[in-house]
Amino acid sequence: MYHFFVPQENIYDSQVVITGGDVNHIKNVLRMKPGEKFVANDGEGASYCCAIREFSGDRVIADIEKGQLENTELPVRLVLFQGLPKADKMELIIQKAVELGAAEIVPVEMTRCVVKLDEKKKKSKLIRWQSIAESAAKQSGRTVVPEVRNVMSFNDALKYSETLDMLLVPYECADSVKKLREKIDLLKGGMSAGIFIGPEGGYDEKEIEKAKDCGGEIVSLGKRILRTETAAITALSICMFNIEANL
């Protein structure tokens, strides 16, 4: 079933009104007809099963058939701190991070990042990345659209991570995967955790020391060296599985 995000002010007791770009997508791309069903999410965690009643100019009017569907959000707020990768890898990482339940994605400038973005490029990239996050949220049935934050320096990202309950730092020189599982098992509903992933060139040793000083838990994702995009997906997958298995 298709999912669309609808502002709360467009959701009434028994009716949903869709406006904006989704109208064209529904009418001309998906070619949906009156009577067809979809899920409307208000972006704050509430979702409704709806059936199209009619197309009225630049609006789609639908009736709410069932309110407050099952919440698909993780009980633990996961924040992915991703070292800026080359080319379009960030787009893939954002897409998969949203599918796997990340609540936020923070692009981070690190010492060994090959990519250097000026302020103009940062703004245009952010618009593109947020659009990808929204599309991935619709596709995966999320009830909220995760936020892609402005690009941060490594130090600023560490400072932001201090607001979270736990900071996990996967590192190729860490010893055992057991520590990662042990730390995830400590996470309970309502808690938050950050996951730092280095860029293609890996972490600088000074960055690892700074992360430790900020309470970062240095953990392993296994015996093999993973690409940055694989590491992000792997870390989030492990967290998602264990968090939901512990419910």
Salt bridges, closest charged atoms under 4 A:
ASP22 OD1 - LYS138 NZ 2.91
ASP63 OD1 - ARG53 NH2 2.70
GLU65 OE1 - LYS37 NZ 3.22
GLU73 OE1 - ARG142 NH2 2.68
GLU91 OE2 - ARG128 NE 3.25
GLU99 OE2 - LYS96 NZ 3.49
GLU104 OE2 - ARG77 NH2 2.61
GLU104 OE1 - ARG149 NE 2.68
GLU109 OE2 - LYS122 NZ 3.30
GLU119 OE2 - LYS122 NZ 3.41
GLU134 OE2 - LYS138 NZ 3.75
GLU147 OE1 - ARG149 NH2 3.89
GLU200 OE2 - LYS89 NZ 3.37
GLU209 OE2 - LYS212 NZ 3.70
GLU217 OE1 - LYS179 NZ 3.40
GLU217 OE2 - LYS183 NZ 3.48
GLU229 OE1 - LYS89 NZ 3.87
